[in-house]
Amino acid sequence: MITRCDLKRAFHLNIEDREYATWPLQTYPSPEEPHMAVRQQHVVREPTVLVETETVDTGERKELFGRTARHVITTRRVTSLGRAKQAPGKTVTDGWYIDLDTSISCDPSWRPVAYGRAFLVTRKPGEQW
């Protein structure tokens, strides 16, 4: 796999068959664009599902594949609110995790590519931006 940030394209080479495939790289919004889109939405909806996530780092560490791994237990609870058809439930994930940066040079510096972070913007009914 060859990623050419300057050409905004990725290439997959099959040397044995003397073939290649190419496709455009994913483009990302600027840091301001998501906030602008949220400000333009004026629809106020009642929440239908409550999702609670609890993450506990047990403090245990061990060496995995030459890297230090953390033992983390994550509990996710789903509760229906109002007229939601979502069944309530609870999921527990017990895992070992390493920090691994998989970003490449053309990923935006503001975008936390390798860490799976997200943000949520909320406001109360009648609240102004």
C-alpha positions as CSV (number, residue, x, y, z in Angstrom):
1,M,0.0,0.0,0.0
2,I,1.4,3.4,-1.0
3,T,-0.3,6.6,0.3
4,R,0.5,9.8,-1.6
5,C,-0.7,12.7,0.5
6,D,0.5,15.2,-2.2
7,L,-1.7,13.5,-4.8
8,K,-4.5,12.7,-2.3
9,R,-4.5,9.1,-3.6
10,A,-3.7,5.6,-2.3
11,F,-2.3,2.8,-4.4
12,H,-2.3,-0.9,-3.9
13,L,0.3,-2.8,-5.9
14,N,0.1,-6.4,-6.9
15,I,3.6,-7.0,-8.1
16,E,3.1,-10.7,-9.0
17,D,0.2,-9.9,-11.4
18,R,1.6,-6.6,-12.5
19,E,-1.6,-4.8,-11.5
20,Y,-2.5,-1.9,-9.3
21,A,-5.6,-0.2,-7.9
22,T,-5.9,3.4,-6.9
23,W,-8.5,5.4,-5.0
24,P,-8.9,8.9,-3.5
25,L,-7.9,9.5,0.1
26,Q,-10.6,10.4,2.5
27,T,-11.1,14.1,3.1
28,Y,-11.9,15.5,6.5
29,P,-13.8,18.6,7.5
30,S,-11.9,21.5,9.0
31,P,-12.1,21.9,12.8
32,E,-14.7,24.6,12.4
33,E,-17.1,22.8,10.1
34,P,-18.7,20.3,12.6
35,H,-19.5,23.2,14.9
36,M,-21.0,25.3,12.1
37,A,-23.3,22.3,11.2
38,V,-24.5,21.9,14.7
39,R,-25.3,25.6,15.0
40,Q,-27.5,25.4,11.9
41,Q,-29.7,22.7,13.3
42,H,-32.6,24.0,15.2
43,V,-34.6,20.8,15.8
44,V,-35.1,20.0,19.5
45,R,-36.0,16.4,20.1
46,E,-36.8,14.5,23.3
47,P,-34.1,12.0,24.2
48,T,-35.2,8.4,23.6
49,V,-32.3,6.3,24.9
50,L,-29.9,6.9,27.8
51,V,-26.5,5.3,27.2
52,E,-24.1,5.2,30.2
53,T,-20.5,4.1,29.8
54,E,-18.2,3.4,32.7
55,T,-14.5,2.7,32.0
56,V,-12.3,1.4,34.8
57,D,-8.5,1.0,34.4
58,T,-7.7,-1.7,36.8
59,G,-4.1,-0.6,37.1
60,E,-2.8,-3.9,35.9
61,R,-0.1,-3.8,33.1
62,K,1.5,-6.5,31.1
63,E,3.8,-6.7,28.1
64,L,2.0,-7.6,24.8
65,F,3.8,-7.6,21.4
66,G,6.6,-5.5,22.8
67,R,4.2,-2.8,24.2
68,T,2.8,-2.1,27.6
69,A,-0.9,-3.0,27.7
70,R,-3.5,-1.7,30.1
71,H,-6.3,-3.9,31.6
72,V,-9.6,-2.0,31.2
73,I,-13.1,-3.0,32.1
74,T,-15.9,-1.1,30.3
75,T,-19.5,-1.3,31.3
76,R,-22.2,0.0,29.0
77,R,-25.8,0.4,30.2
78,V,-28.7,1.2,27.8
79,T,-32.0,2.5,29.3
80,S,-35.1,3.3,27.3
81,L,-36.7,6.7,27.9
82,G,-40.2,7.6,26.9
83,R,-41.5,5.9,23.8
84,A,-38.2,4.3,22.8
85,K,-38.4,0.7,21.4
86,Q,-34.8,0.0,22.5
87,A,-34.6,-2.9,24.9
88,P,-32.6,-2.1,28.1
89,G,-29.3,-3.9,28.4
90,K,-25.9,-4.1,29.9
91,T,-22.6,-5.1,28.2
92,V,-19.3,-5.6,30.0
93,T,-16.1,-5.6,28.0
94,D,-12.9,-6.9,29.8
95,G,-9.9,-6.2,27.6
96,W,-6.2,-5.4,27.3
97,Y,-5.3,-2.3,25.3
98,I,-2.2,-0.7,23.9
99,D,-1.7,2.8,22.7
100,L,-0.8,2.6,19.0
101,D,-0.6,5.6,16.7
102,T,-1.7,4.5,13.2
103,S,-2.0,8.0,11.7
104,I,-0.1,9.0,8.6
105,S,1.4,12.3,7.6
106,C,-1.6,13.6,5.6
107,D,-4.1,13.1,8.4
108,P,-5.2,16.4,9.9
109,S,-3.3,17.2,13.0
110,W,-6.4,18.2,14.9
111,R,-8.1,14.9,14.2
112,P,-7.4,12.2,16.8
113,V,-7.3,9.4,14.2
114,A,-5.8,6.6,16.2
115,Y,-7.7,7.0,19.4
116,G,-11.3,6.7,18.5
117,R,-12.5,9.8,20.3
118,A,-15.8,11.5,19.7
119,F,-17.5,14.7,20.9
120,L,-21.1,15.4,21.7
121,V,-22.6,18.8,21.7
122,T,-25.9,19.3,23.6
123,R,-28.1,22.1,24.6
124,K,-31.2,22.5,26.7
125,P,-34.5,23.4,25.1
126,G,-34.5,27.2,24.6
127,E,-30.8,27.5,25.2
128,Q,-29.0,29.8,22.8
129,W,-25.5,29.2,21.3
